[in-house]
Amino acid sequence: MDLFREMDMRLIKLFILISSIVFIHKNAFSLELKPVIDLSIAKKMADVCEAMRESKKWNPINIAIVDDGADLVLFRRQDGAFLGSIDIAIRKATSSAMIPRSTRKVGELAYGEDGALGPRPGVATIDFLVPFAGGLPIRTESGHLIGAIGVSGASSDQDEECAQAAIDAVKHLLK
């Protein structure tokens, strides 16, 4: 009788082991693969933005690049860049990743295009949103959000131009 009970326990343990392996194997293949922004792409983007700033003789800038969860991937500060724009660059990138729209669009929602009240003036009161240009979402060719870039230190229009040039320079890498 003990022999049968021992065999039953072994079979039960074997069944549990096999079931666990099948469950783990099945779930491993069900993980979704998604495109991400990596450090090498972020560095290329920052290099392009810095080169543009140099060639156009704009004020020194801060550049922040975040992933789709608004976690910082890269931050770069040029010598002489305004210290207050460190946080602004990071918040521009974070805003664009979380919305996901340009920070210029956030400003238009809050203040309108002419500076009067926009269609959603309450947007201006949300702490993490920056309502002026310089933050842009980064998308793959298929439109999948993989992150955002925020630039601050020059004028907001120049910041946005720099951010767009950085995105355009790596478009071919964003599959």
Phi, psi and omega in degrees: 000318179296328179296317179293319179296318178296319178293321178298317179296320178296318179295320178296315179297318178297317179299316179297317179298311181296318179299319179296316180297314179297317180298313180296315180299314181298315182289330178297323180279346180271356177294135181279131174270128180229151178290148179225160174268128180252172185298323182295320177292317180300320178296318178298319179298314180296321178299316180297315181297317179295318179297319179296316179300318179296312184293330181265358177058040176279170174300153176302150187234164169246140182233128177235134177233128182239162176273186184292347175263009180069023175269136185297127176258319181209141170225134178224132179241125177281152177304132177083001179293142180304125183299325180295338182275357174300305180294325180296316179299316180296317181290328175297314179297314180299316178302314182292331177284324186277335185283308343267106179215171175290153178290337173300317179297322176300316178298320179294324177295321183279316190243356184079173182280338183257008179091351175281178178299136179270185181292340180226068185299335179295341179302327182295343182268357180279120189307315188276354182269137176253121186264036174215160190299153177132352177243130181225141174288151177250122183236154174284175177303326181276001177093004180287127178290126177241353180164199180202159177237141175231131180235138179210145178138324174268197174290160182296325176295318177294320177303314181293320178299318179295316179297318180294320177298321179296316179294315181300325182292336182246009181309319182295341179268350185264074183277000000 
